[in-house]
Amino acid sequence: MFQISKTDLAGRIGIMYTNHGKINTPAFVPVIHPVKQTIPSKKIKEIGFDVVITNAYITKNNYGDEAVKKGIHKIIDFDKSIMTDSGGYQVLEYGDLEVLPPDMANFETGILTDFAIPLDKPTGYGLPIKKAESYVKHTLKVCKQTLDDSKDNGQIWIGPIQGGEHFDLVSKSTKGLIDMGFKMLALGSPVEFMESYEYRLLAQMIVSAKKQMPESVPLHLFGAGHPLTIPFAIALGCDSFDSASYMLYAKQLRYITEDGTRYLSDIEIFPCNCEICSKYTPEKLRQLEETTKINELAIHNLYAIKLEVDKVKQAIHEGRLWEYVIKKARAHPKLFEMIDVMTENYEFLGLGTPKFKERAIFLYDKYDQFRPEIQSFHNIVRKFKSKKKRLLITKESSTKPGYLSPEYLALKKKVKDFDSFQVCQYSPHLGLIPIEISDMFPASHHVASRIKYIPEEFTEFEKTWEEFFNKNKFLEIHYNKKDEFLKYFVKILPKEIKKKSFG
């Protein structure tokens, strides 16, 4: 059902297979209203979307048995993959519905949707833990009943994860669904998180779920349609995500850009070359009749969301997803808080990050010390053992690897008894770089900003520094005493190690 071809951080490029073809992931899944849709589904397919989501509950209420006779693909006129939401969002908004979960499951089976979701009870945001726990138990019970009773007609049943901001419940919910045998899961209730700008909580919720999931099970995220949340959702491990944002924003006359949304009234020049932005100037679009204007704006928004997904895919291919996400994080202060979740979970993100990459990585500030590739190198150095008793440390050379650099060769000629020294270069991000392994990735494949770094901010350097000296029994350390960054760490060395200056 799911094949993965490329990974970076927890992001994956892959293919999902359904009864109606294949879906390239990560995938944005546009919401199609089964009754009031004004953007034709054929147009959505033309833009390049392999899968859409529609509401089975609304379909049942409006079409009844006719929907089962026709099938959902004819109802919404879409011949590719379709996902149906059973009405969980309506439960969240209006309370319990006048339909039982088994009846809803039978209906979803009957309309031959490709992805079906049991009628769950979403926890939302702000629910007391006891009540949230009862909702999780109810959802797990319904999911088991649905899976046990469903006919195997090639449909993929998606298990809805609940728990909200109660991360232990999210983990419990995820594990329960995996144990039941669901081949795909979906994270419920994130819309309220995003509406409250609780992006950090959203990131923690995704990580809590992903840590319980095997690699072979894809994760869907409900209600994620803002261009700024998409890169983070993918980087943390979401393989698909749905939203009606393209139309909801259009109805507010909001135009999606790569770093947020703009009101149409505030735009002088379109920063886009899609079919809408090529056809109209902002002024001409503003002058259109209201319904036409909304629909045209919605089409642009679909192009903008697809472009964002494609940019993230390219970042995964290039091994630059970390850099792309960090850049996006600066678009909003609340979004920037998600970086803390990434730095706290570097081990988890490292599971999907290639150990070696074809391109050099870019290092900018203190946050980059937590990149999985950098952490991997720190772990190697922390185990490094030298038989020598004297240590010589210099700044990393401008050319790499270090042992072929002009700086190293000049030092070799200058220092007496050079072969008696363990030579290390250093980088604020990578920590110590023993010259013998200076050709390893990423020691030999990185470009760092040449700015003044504050040593107190580089906690990973300090950990590596302490472990390196604990592992090795150096009697002397030779370094440039004018080097302010290095001086900070030399001060914490034991007094019995002699500190000598060179340079």
N, C-alpha and C positions, 0 to 999 in steps of 0.2 A: 504493500500500500504506500509506503514512504521510503524513498531513496535519497540519501544525502550525498552530495558531490563535493561540497566545499564548506569549510567552517572558519570562523574567526570569532574570538570571544565565545559567547554562547549562541551567536548567530549562525544560521545554516542556510545554504542554498540547496534546494532539493526538488524532488518531484513527488506529488501525491497522485495516486491513480484512483479513479472512480468509475462508476458505470457510464459516465458521459465524457470520458477522456482524462487527460492529465492536467495537473495544475502545477505551474512553476512557483516554488516558494522561495523566499517569503512572499505572501500574496495578500493584497488588499482586497476585501470582499465587500463591494458596494451593496447597500441595502436597497431593495426594490419593494415598493409598496404594492401588494397584490391587487389593490383596487384603485388607488389614486396616483399611480406612477405617471409622471409627466415627461420624464426622459425615457424614450423607448429603450427597451432592453437590448435591441439590436445595435443601438448606438453605443451602449455600454460595452458590448462585445467588440464593436469596431475599434473602440479606443484601446482595447487590449486586455480586458479582464476575462479570465478563464472561469471565474466562479462568482456567483452572487448569493445573497441571503435574503429570504423573504419570511414573512410571519405566518406560520401555520395556523395559529389561533384566529387571526383576522381572516385568513383564507377559508377556514372551516365555517366561520360565522356568516361569511358573505356568499360562499359557493356551495357549502354543504356537500351532498353526495355527488354533485356535478364535478367537483374537484377530483374526486376519486375516479370517476369515469374518464375524465380528460387527462388527469395527471398534472402535476405542478409545472412541468416544462411547457405545456400548452397554455396553462392558465396565465403564466407571466411571459410567454413567448420567448423562451431562452433555451437554446439547445445544447448548452454546455452544463457544467456542474452547478448544482443548486444546494444550498444549505438552508434548512428551515429552523427558525427559532419557535419553540413550542408555546411561547407566551410568558416566559419568565420575566421579561421586562414589564409586561402588563401587571403581573403579580406584584412586582416591586413598586409600581406606580399606583395601582388601584386596590391591591389586596387580592385575596383568593378569587379565582375565576369559576364560572359556572360550567366547568368541565373537569372530569377526573383524569389523572395522569394516564391510566390504561387506555381510555378513550382517545386521548391526544396521541398516544404512541401508535394506536391502530390507524389513526387518520394519517399520521406521517408516513407510516408504512404503506398505506393505500395510495397515497399520491406520488409514490416512487421518488421521493427526494433523495439526493445522493448523500447528504449529511443530515442526520436527524438528531435532535436534542430532546431528552426527556423533559417533561413539565416539572421544573425544579422550583425551589423556594429561595430566591436570592436573599442574601444577608444584607446587601447594600453597605452603607457606611454609617457608623455611629450607633449600631445596634449593641446593646449590652451583651456581654459574653455568654450568659446563660441562654438568652433568647437566640443568639447566633448559633450556639451549639445545638439547640433544638432544630433550627433550620437545616443545619448540616446533616443531622441524623435523618430528618425527613427526606432531604434530597438523596442521600445515600440509599435509603429504603426504596424510594421511587425508582432510582436508577437501576438497582438490582432487579426489581420487579420488571422493569421495561426490558432489560437485557435478557432476562430469563424467558420472557413471554414473546419476544419479537421473532418474526420469521426472517430467515436468512435469504434476502433477495439481493444481496450485494451492497445494501446500504451500510454506511459507516455511522455507527452511533457514537455521539460525542458526549463524554461525561462532564457535566458542569461542576467545576470546583467552587465551593463556597467557603465562607469564613471571614471575608472582609479584612479588616485591619487586625484581626486576631490570628496571627501567623501560625500558631500551633494548630488552630482549627483548619487553616488552609492546608497545612502539611498532612493532617489527619484525613481531610476530605480527599486530597490527591492520592494518598496511599490506598484509601478505601476503593477508589475508582479503578486504580491500576490493578489491585488485587481481584476486582470483579472481572477484569479482562477487557476494559474499554481500549480501543485501538487509537483513540484520539481524545484529548481533553480540551476543555475551554474554561478560561478563568472568568468567573462571574462577578458582577457588580462593580467594575472599574469606572463606569461612567460618573458615578457620584464622587469618586476620588478625583477624577480629572476636572469636574466642574468646581470642586473645592480647591483646586490647584495643589492637591496632596500628592505630588508626583513622587516624592520620596517613599510614601506609603505604598504607592502603586508598584514601584520598583521592588520594594521588600516583599510584596505579595507575590510578584512574579517569581522571584528567587526562591521563596518558600515552597512554591509549587514545583519549580523546575528541579530542585534538589531531590525530590521524591520520584522523579520520572525517569524511566529508561530512555536512552537515546533514540530508540526506534519509534517512540510515541510523539507525534506532533502536538503542539500547543496552540490553541486559538485564543485570541483576546477579544472579548466583547467590547464594542463601543469605542475603539481607538481609531479616530480618524483625523486627529490634528497632526499636521506635518512635523511638528516638533516632538511628539511622543513616539512617532513611528521608528526613528533610528534607535531609541532606547529600548522599545519593545522588542525589536529584532535582536539587538545586542545582548539582551538578557534571556533570549531563547524563545520568543514567540514566532511561530511559523506562519500564522495568518491572523488577520484582525479585520473586523467589520465596522462599518459606521454609515450613518446617513448624513454625516457632516457635510458632504459635498452639496446636498440640497438644503440642509438646515442653515448653513452659512449663506448660501445664495438667497434664501428668503429674507435674511437680515441684510442683504446687499453687501456681503463680505466676500472678499476676493482672497483666495489662498495664495500665499507666497512661500518661498523656501524657509523663511524665518518667522512665520506666523500668518496672520490675516490682516487685511487692510479694508477699510470701508471704501466702496466704489467711489463715493463722493470725494475721497482724499487723494485719489490717484490721478496723476497728470500724464504719466507714460507707463504703459504695461511692460513689466520686466519679464516678458514671456513671449514665445513665438508659436504657441499652440494655435489651432484653427480659429478659435474665438478671438484671441489677442491679435492675430494677423488680419482678421476681417474688420475689426472695429478699433476705433480710438476710444479712450475712456469716455469722452464726451458723447460720442455716437451711441455707445452702449447705454449710457445713462438716459438717453432720449427714447429708448425703445419702450414699447408697451410693457406694462409691469410683468405679465406672465412670461412673455418672450424674454425679457431681460433676466428674469430669475433663472429660466431654463438655460439660457446661454451662459450665464455666470456659473451655473451648476456644472455644465460641461467643462468649462475651464477648470473648475475645482477638481474634477475627476482627473484631468490631465496633470494637474499640479501634484496630486497625491500619487499618481502612478510614477511621475518623474522622481519623487522623493524615494519611493520604494526602489526604483532602478538605481538611484545614486547609492543607496545603502548596499544593494547587491554588488555594485562595482567596487565599493569599499571593501567588501568581503573578499572579492576576487584579488584585490591588490594587497590584502593583508593590512588595511588601514582603517578598520572599523573603529578602533579605539580613538584614533585621531579625529575621525569624522564625528563621533559622538561627543567628544570633548568640545569640539568647535560648536556643535549645535547647542550644547548645554549653556553657553553664554548668551543665548537669545532671551532668557528669562531667569530672574533670580531663583524662583521656585524650582525651575527645571535644573538649575545648577546643583541643587541639593541631591539629585540623583547620582552625582559623581561620588558622593560619600558611600552610597550603597555599592557602587562598582569597586571602589578601593577597599571596602570592607570584605568583599567577596572575590578577591583576585584569584584565590585557589579554584573556586567554582568556574570563573571565567577562563582560567587556564586550561581546563579540561578540553575545551574546543579550539584553543588557540594553537596553531602549528608551532612546533619547536623551532623550526627554521623557516625563513621567508626569503623570497627572491629579491625583495627590495629593502633598502635601509629604512629603519623606523625613525620617526621624528620625535625629539624630546624637547619639551618647552619649559615645564615648571615642576613644582613639587609633586603634583598629582601623577606624573608619569613614572615615578619610582614604583608605582603599584601596577604598572602594565604587566600582564602575565609573562611576556617575554623577558622583561627586566627581572621579575621575581625568579624566573627559572635560572637566570644567570647568577643571581644572588645565592641561590641554593647550591649551585656548583661551587662557588668560591667559599662558601661556609664549610665545605667539606675538603677544601684544598689543603694538602700537607706538603711542607718543604723541609728538606734536610738541613738547610742552611741556617746560620745563626744571626746573620746580618740582613737587614731589610732596607732596600732603597726604594723610595716612593716619589714618583713625579706625576705631573698632570698628564692626562691622556694626550697622545700625539695628534697632530692635525691630520696625518695620513695613517691609514690602517691597513694591515694589522700593525700593532705597536713594534714588533721586533724587526720590521722592515722600514720603519720610519727614520727620517734624517735625525730627529731628536734622540732616538734610542742609539743609533750608530755613533753620534757625536758623544753621547754619554759614555758609551763603551770605551772610547778612546781616552776620555778625560779622567775617569775614575780609576784609581789605583786598586789592584786586586779585584777587578770587576767581577770575575767569575766566582768570587766568594760571597756575592750578594744574591739574595732573592730579590729580583726586580719586579715591582708592581707599578703600573700606571693607575690612575684613579679617575673616576667620573662621579659627580654628585648623584647621578641617577643609578649607575651600575655598581657603585661602590668600588672596591679594589679589583684591579684587573691584572692578575699574574701574567707576566709577559709570555709564558709558555702557552697560555690559552687565549691570547689576545686576537687570534684569528677566528675564534668561535663567534657564532651569531648569539646576541646582537653586539658583542664587543667590537666586532669589525664591520658591523653594518648598522650604524646609527649616525644621525646628525643632531647635535644638541645646540640650543641657543647659547650664544656667548654673552651671558648676562651674569650679574653678581648674584650668586646663590647664597641663601642664608642657611648655614650649617644646621641650626636647630630644627629646621623644617624637614631635614632628610633623615628620618628615623630609621629607614631601612639601611642606609649607609652605616649608621651607628651600630645596628645589630650585626651586620656583616663584619664591621671593624672589630667588635668585641669577640665574635666567634672565631675570626681569623687569628687573632692573637692568642686566644685560648687553645686553639688547635696546634699552633706552632710556638716554638720556644726561642723566640728571637731575643738576643742580648743587646742588639743595637738597632736603631732606626735612623736612617739618613734621609733628610727631606729639606726642602727649601723653607727656611723660617719666615720668609716674607709671604708665604702662601697662607692667607688668612683663613681660608676654608679648612685646610689641613691642620692648621695650628689648633683649631677648636677640638679636634679629635685626638691629637697628640697629647693634649692636656689630661685626658682621661686614662692614659696608659699607666701601668704600674711604674713606680719610681725606679725599680731595679733595671728597667730597660733604658739604656743610654740613648739620649736624643742628640743627634749630631746634624749639623747644617752642611749643605753643599749648595753651590750656585750663588 
